[in-house]
Structures are given as structure tokens and as C-alpha cells.
Amino acid sequence: MAAEIHSRPQSSRPVLLSKVEGHQDVVSAALLIPKEDGVITASEDRTIRVWLKRDSGQYWPSIYHTMSSPCSAMAYHHDCRRIFVGQDNGAIMEFHISEDFNKMNFVKTYPAHQNRVSAITFCLTSEWVISTGHDKCISWMCTRSGSMLGRHYFTSWASCLQYDHETRHAFVGDYSGQITLLKLEQNTCSVITTLKGHEGSITSLWWDPVQRLLFSGASDHSIIMWDIGGRKGRTLLLQGHHDKVQAVCYIQLTRQLVSCSADGGIAVWNMDISREEAPQWLESDSCQKCEQPFFWNIKQMWDTKTLGLRQHHCRKCGQAVCGKCSTKRSSYPIMGFEFQVRVCDSCFESIKDEDRTSLATFHEGKHNISHMSMDISRGLMVTCGSDRIVKIWDMTPVVGCSLATGFSSR
């Protein structure tokens, strides 16, 4: 069972190393402390806690700090031990954590938003704290002076954020299902482009600056890989979750994507193969196979004295087809369809058995995962959910990174 705590990997699946319990409300974010047996958590119960592993193997809070408002987002920079906590009231508070992780000193408050903070990132080179919020904006503030540098507003809640520190490009996902690419300057910004492809709100983003790939998860249960680099406009659709995708993390070294969903599903996608783009859906007034009219095609129905049919689409070729010409279902992992989807009868015949071989592995996290973070160097993952439990996983059996020595049992 995935929920059992093991001292070492038992099979090719995530191994649950530890559970951290004690929060009184939803845990909004959890981060593994690099090179330490420790976790930092932010919760709706208004607490920031630093949990360190004791000799007994249990995690105890070495820091327990109560905020004035529920905590909604968090960013931590390990080299300078600065932590930024976004709150439900729109403020961001900065703290400095001591080297022994037993004390946390308040630094300053940033009036970043007028509503709940949804995501934060800190750029040390420019000394900016960048954030998005439910007031439909992205803001960037100077951490030296605490002053606001700039804001940009969207038409919907800004739900998630990724930032390229070298080029100062920000990716912002919103509740309308759109991703906006911005170039941030000292006191202004410019919109580079908008990415549209999801049918639901954007819930998570991950930017890989090496391969220049952007991954987005959404409430439509799907993930899209956007190739921002050389192959402009190339997008890959990944469908394997059965609930909204809450978190994504791309491991550049092994070319794998880890994703987590609200139903507790943990997926590991093989991105080190040549995948096919899903086709654009074609529009037609009649079935593109048998030419029978669809129900809105009044003229052809009248001319042929037939009832109109409902329109469907083949996921493999994109053609508009009727139900009689698309009676089959098939998975097609090379196009991202890990479970069975509608295909037209001719496409079904063209799919070989080997084409149905899965290109992802699926695992059960056994709690509603609302947030996930990885320490890729150690192959560790931390998940937290609405059940108020934080789980620490050894992902090395499924992602092939180096062994997780930091969280080995004692």
C-alpha cells in the first residue's frame, strides 16, 4: 500500500517516508528544506511552521509562528534563508530564518495585493518579490525599500506564477484558462503573448529555462506542454488525470514530468520520446465520414429528409464525425491520451497494440493533493492537501534520481 511508511523503496512506485500532522486547517504550501531533514509549511490556520526531524524519526515544529491572516502562498530562498508568506488579506510578510532553524525574525510587510495572494517568487539578483493574487493582478516590489515597482491587471483571478530570472519574463495563469507571458521592467511591463488551450482555469505552472518548456495544469484535468523555445507554437496535450491538476514539476535531467491532482493521483510522464501533437478539432455541418447532416444543418436535413445527428470529434485526426462513425474508444499515449477517448472507426483500425503502451505511470497519493513541491537533487517530493496532512515521498523508484539520503530512516 502506498500509504504505508517504509524505510526503503519496495517497488517502482513512490514510497511514503513520513507524515507531518498537526495543522488545524488546510495546508496551503509545503517546501522541503534543501540538505536538511526539514519541511516548511504555510496553512490556512494562520501558521508558518518549520518542522525538523528528530532522532525518534518524528517531525516536530522548531518554529511555530501565527500570522494575522490565513496563509495562502509561500516562497523560500535557502541560500539567504529568507521566507516570503502570502496571506488571504493580500499582504506578503518577509522573515529571516536562523541557521539552526529554531528562530524566525520578521523583516517587513509588503502591501502587494488587495485580495488573497495566490503565488510568490523571489528574485535575489534584482531584489524583487513577485506575486499574483485574486485581485486579478501581478505585482513586483523592491525588497530593499519595500516599495511597489509595478502592477499589471488581468481580466480574471491570477492563480499561478512562474518567472525566468535571467530574462525577467513572467508566466501568469488565470481562472479564465489563459496564460499571459510578460516582460517585467523596473517600473513597467509589456505583454509578449497569451497562450490559450485549456478549457478550465489554470491551476499550476512549471517553467524549465534550460529547454525553454512551459507546463500548465488546469481544472479541465489536462496538462499542456508549451514549447517556448525553437519550435514555436508546438504544444503537447497530456490527459491521464481524472480531476483538476493541482501541481506540476519537470525534471530536466531525466526528461520526466511529475503531476498531482485533486483526486490524489500522482503521475510520472515520460517526456524523453517523440510525441505527437493533438490535432485541432475541425468544424463541419455534416459528418466528415458518412456526410450525414448534423442537427443544426436544417437545409441538408430538409433536402435529404433525414434527422440531424450530434457532432463528435475524433481525438486522433480531429475530424467532425457522428456517433455511428466513431463507435470505438482507444488510448493513444503518444498523443497524450493515457485513457480511452473517442476515435473514428478508421483511426481505430490504424492504431496498433504497441501504440497503446502507456508512456506514464500512475500512483495513488491517498489524499486530496492541493500542493506539491520537489527536491529534485534528492528525488524527494512533499504533498499537502485539504486533509491537513503533509506527506514526504521518496520518488527515486519512479523518477530515477539519486537516492534520497536526506530523509532515510534512522
C-alpha positions, -999 to 999 in steps of 0.1 A, spaced: 0 0 0 13 34 -9 2 49 24 25 26 45 57 42 57 87 23 45 124 27 54 135 19 18 119 15 -16 98 -16 -20 88 -13 -57 87 10 -86 63 34 -70 66 64 -47 75 54 -11 59 73 17 87 82 41 69 104 67 36 121 75 35 155 92 3 162 111 -9 189 135 -24 216 113 -59 228 122 -68 238 87 -59 233 50 -21 233 44 -16 258 15 20 251 8 49 229 19 85 231 10 114 208 16 145 225 32 175 217 9 201 195 25 181 192 57 156 168 72 130 196 74 99 210 59 84 245 60 46 247 59 21 275 55 -15 269 64 -50 284 64 -48 281 102 -27 312 101 6 294 110 40 292 95 59 262 108 93 248 104 93 210 111 126 193 118 131 155 120 142 144 155 162 113 164 129 95 171 121 99 134 91 122 142 88 157 129 83 185 155 79 222 148 111 240 157 93 273 147 56 279 152 46 314 141 10 327 140 0 353 113 -28 378 113 -45 362 83 -47 328 67 -15 319 48 -22 312 11 13 311 -6 50 308 3 84 312 -13 117 303 4 153 311 -7 176 287 11 210 305 4 199 336 22 172 319 44 145 344 35 109 333 35 80 352 20 45 344 31 14 355 11 -18 360 31 -55 359 25 -57 397 31 -33 404 2 -2 412 22 32 394 19 54 391 50 91 385 49 111 367 76 146 356 81 152 321 95 182 314 117 209 289 106 197 263 131 161 267 120 150 274 156 141 311 152 124 333 126 127 371 126 102 394 110 118 417 83 90 436 66 54 436 52 47 442 15 12 456 6 12 436 -26 -25 429 -32 -60 438 -23 -71 402 -21 -57 367 -15 -22 361 -27 -20 331 -50 17 327 -58 51 342 -49 86 341 -63 117 359 -50 145 370 -73 177 376 -54 197 392 -83 171 420 -88 159 420 -52 123 417 -63 94 398 -47 69 390 -75 34 378 -67 -1 372 -82 -34 374 -64 -72 372 -66 -73 410 -72 -65 400 -108 -30 413 -109 7 406 -108 28 429 -87 66 432 -82 81 450 -53 116 460 -42 127 440 -12 153 467 -3 128 496 1 96 476 4 80 499 -23 58 489 -52 76 488 -86 48 479 -109 14 461 -113 -4 446 -143 -40 436 -143 -58 407 -159 -95 401 -166 -96 371 -142 -81 360 -109 -43 354 -113 -39 319 -100 -3 308 -106 31 322 -115 65 312 -130 94 335 -135 125 334 -157 152 351 -135 176 356 -164 153 372 -189 127 387 -164 98 370 -182 68 361 -160 42 335 -169 8 341 -152 -20 316 -153 -56 328 -146 -90 315 -139 -102 321 -175 -78 294 -187 -54 318 -202 -16 321 -197 0 355 -202 37 360 -209 50 393 -196 84 410 -197 89 429 -164 110 461 -163 119 482 -133 86 502 -133 66 488 -162 59 457 -182 49 446 -216 27 417 -227 46 394 -250 18 369 -258 -11 350 -244 -14 312 -245 -49 297 -250 -55 259 -250 -71 249 -217 -109 247 -212 -107 253 -175 -88 276 -150 -50 273 -148 -41 257 -115 -4 252 -118 26 262 -140 63 250 -143 90 267 -163 121 249 -174 146 276 -185 171 251 -200 148 236 -226 125 266 -225 94 245 -219 63 257 -200 40 231 -185 5 241 -174 -21 221 -154 -57 230 -153 -91 223 -138 -100 206 -171 -79 176 -159 -53 181 -186 -17 193 -189 -2 212 -218 35 214 -227 42 247 -245 74 248 -264 85 284 -259 119 278 -275 129 268 -310 97 250 -322 74 280 -319 38 272 -313 43 235 -306 20 222 -279 16 187 -264 -16 177 -246 -14 152 -217 -45 136 -204 -43 110 -176 -58 126 -145 -95 124 -135 -96 156 -116 -80 190 -117 -42 190 -120 -30 209 -89 8 208 -93 34 200 -120 72 197 -118 95 189 -147 128 170 -141 151 182 -168 178 157 -160 156 126 -167 131 143 -190 102 134 -168 71 154 -157 56 148 -123 20 159 -118 -5 157 -89 -43 160 -90 -71 167 -66 -82 131 -66 -48 121 -51 -33 109 -83 4 112 -88 16 108 -124 51 105 -139 52 112 -176 80 101 -199 89 133 -220 121 118 -234 103 105 -265 90 119 -297 53 127 -290 26 138 -315 6 170 -312 -32 165 -307 -50 178 -338 -72 209 -339 -108 200 -340 -123 205 -374 -158 221 -379 -183 208 -404 -221 209 -410 -221 172 -417 -202 141 -407 -168 141 -425 -170 103 -429 -206 94 -439 -217 130 -448 -249 127 -428 -260 162 -416 -256 174 -380 -287 186 -362 -282 223 -369 -279 217 -407 -315 225 -414 -311 227 -452 -294 193 -457 -319 177 -433 -348 191 -453 -332 182 -487 -324 146 -476 -354 141 -454 -332 128 -426 -329 137 -389 -297 156 -379 -270 138 -359 -250 150 -329 -214 162 -337 -184 145 -321 -146 147 -328 -120 120 -333 -92 127 -309 -66 112 -333 -74 130 -366 -97 158 -353 -124 152 -379 -160 160 -371 -179 127 -370 -212 113 -360 -217 86 -333 -221 58 -359 -187 66 -374 -170 68 -341 -182 38 -321 -147 28 -309 -126 41 -279 -89 38 -276 -60 51 -256 -32 68 -277 -4 77 -253 20 91 -280 -6 119 -284 -11 122 -246 -43 102 -242 -35 78 -214 -71 66 -210 -96 57 -237 -110 85 -258 -133 87 -288 -117 79 -322 -133 74 -356 -135 39 -368 -108 43 -395 -84 58 -369 -91 29 -345 -81 4 -372 -48 23 -377 -38 21 -340 -16 -9 -333 -14 -27 -299 20 -13 -293 7 22 -299 -14 17 -267 16 12 -245 14 37 -217 40 64 -216 33 74 -179 30 57 -146 1 65 -122 2 62 -84 -21 69 -55 -12 96 -30 -42 87 -8 -51 123 -1 -66 153 -19 -33 169 -32 -36 207 -33 1 215 -35 33 196 -43 70 205 -42 101 185 -51 137 185 -41 149 171 -74 185 167 -63 174 141 -37 144 127 -55 121 138 -28 85 152 -30 62 167 -5 25 169 -9 -2 186 12 -39 186 9 -73 196 23 -70 167 48 -44 189 67 -17 162 63 17 167 48 34 137 32 70 133 23 78 108 -5 108 91 -19 103 94 -57 136 78 -67 119 44 -76 99 61 -103 120 91 -114 155 76 -114 172 104 -95 199 98 -68 188 81 -36 170 102 -11 197 102 16 183 132 35 151 115 46 164 80 52 152 64 84 174 62 114 
